[in-house]
Amino acid sequence: MLILFGAAALSLTLVSATAGRIQRPETDSTYTLTGTIDGLKNGWVYLRHGQTEKIDSVKAASGKFSFSGTIGDPEFCRLAIIGASGTREYRTEFFLEKGNLQVKANKGSMEKAVIGGTPVQDEFRQYQEKRGRRARGQSRDSSLSII
């Protein structure tokens, strides 16, 4: 009985000692959001994260900007530019997720920005396009009938 107890205690000790050293595979959770906003020379671009309400900002140079960071699950975000008056002029909505996203927009019509490059955002953009056609009476997509 004592030998059985000693073997069980030794096994438990070995398992707990090695558990802290087990390496779990790292999953790449980085994102890069790069873009160009025509008509924006050197203004600020703001990224507002939907879940945390955290706001990141970068200075655009000749309308070009880039954000990068890490993210877990896809997150609904907003992109905004601030004009000379200091107020938010335009913004657009999209899903931020790991991978590389590209933005193409115009300062005067940020709501028409094209954002793509990751699976969830590409699917969201397709949904928006279908929804837009339906709103204009150009499509009768039955999958949108519950909206």
N, C-alpha and C positions, 0 to 999 in steps of 0.2 A: 504494500500500500504506500509506504514511504517513497519507494522508487517511482511509482506511478505519479505521485504528487510532485516529486522533484522534476520528472520529465515534463509534466504539464507546466510547471513554473518556468522551466528553461525555455520551452517553446513560446510561452507568452512573452518572456523577456526578449527573445530574438525577434519575434514579430513586431513588438512595439519599438525596438531599437532600429529596425530597418524601415518601418513605416514612414519615418520622417525623412528618409533619404530617397524614397521612391520619386522619380522624376516623372511628372505628368507631361505629356506633350503640350507645348505651347501652341495656342491657336493665334494666328495673326488677326488682331482686332484693330489694325490701323486703318485710318481713312485719309484720303487727300482730296480736297475739294478745290479745283482750280477753275478759273474762269476769266472771261473778258466781258466787260460792260462797255459797249460803245457809247461814246458821249461823256463818260466819266473819266476825267483826266487824272486827277490825283486825290480823289476823295477817299473816305473811309468806307469799308464794307463790314457789315455786322452779321454774325451768325448767332441766332437765338435758338438754343436747344429747348425743345418742347417739354421734355420730362423734368429737367432741372431748372428751367428758365435762365440758365447760365448764358451770358452773352460774350462771345469772342469777337475780336475785331482785328482787322489788318488794314494797312494803308495800301491802296491801289496805286500802281504806277502805270500811267498811260492806259488806264482801264483794266489792267491785269492784276489778279490777286490770287492768293493761295492760302488755304487753311489746311492744317493736318493735326491729327491727334489719334486717340484710341476711343473705341466705342464697343459696347456689348451688343445689344439687340438693335435692330433698325429703330431710328428715332425720327419723329416728325419735327422738322425744323423750319425756320423762316430766315430768309436772307433779306437784308435791308441796306440801303445806302442813305447817307445823311448829306443833305445839301448845305450850301453856304449859310443858310439861315439857322442851321443846327437842328432842324426837324427831320424826322423820318419822311422821306418823300415817296418811296415805292418799296414794295417787298414782294417776295414770292415764296411759296411753300413747297417743300419736298421732303423725301425720306433720306436721311443720312444713315449710311451703313458702312461696314468695312469695305475697302476697295478704293477705286479711283473714280471720282465723279467730275464731270465737266459741266460748266455753266456758260451759256452764250446768251447775252441779254443786251438790251438797249436801255439807257438811262431813262428815256421818256416812256417806256412801256415794260417795266420790270415784271408785270403780271403775265407777260408773254414769254418770259425766259424759258429757254430749253435747257433742261438739266437731265443728264443721263450718265450711264456708265456702270451702274450696279443693278442687279436683278430686281430688287424691290422698287427702286426708283423708276426703272424702265417700265415695270408693270403699272406703277402709279401714273406715269406719264401717258401710257396707253389708255388707262381708265379716264384720265382728264380729257384726252382727245375725243373719246367716245361720248363722254358726258357733254362736251362742248358742242358736238354735232347734234346731239339729241336736243339740247337747249335751243339750237337754231332750227330745229325741225328737219335736219338732214339725215337722221338715222332713227330707226325704230328698233334698236337693239333690245331684245327681250330680257337680257341679263340685267338691264338697267331699270326695268319696270318697277322694282321695289323701292327705288330711291325717291 
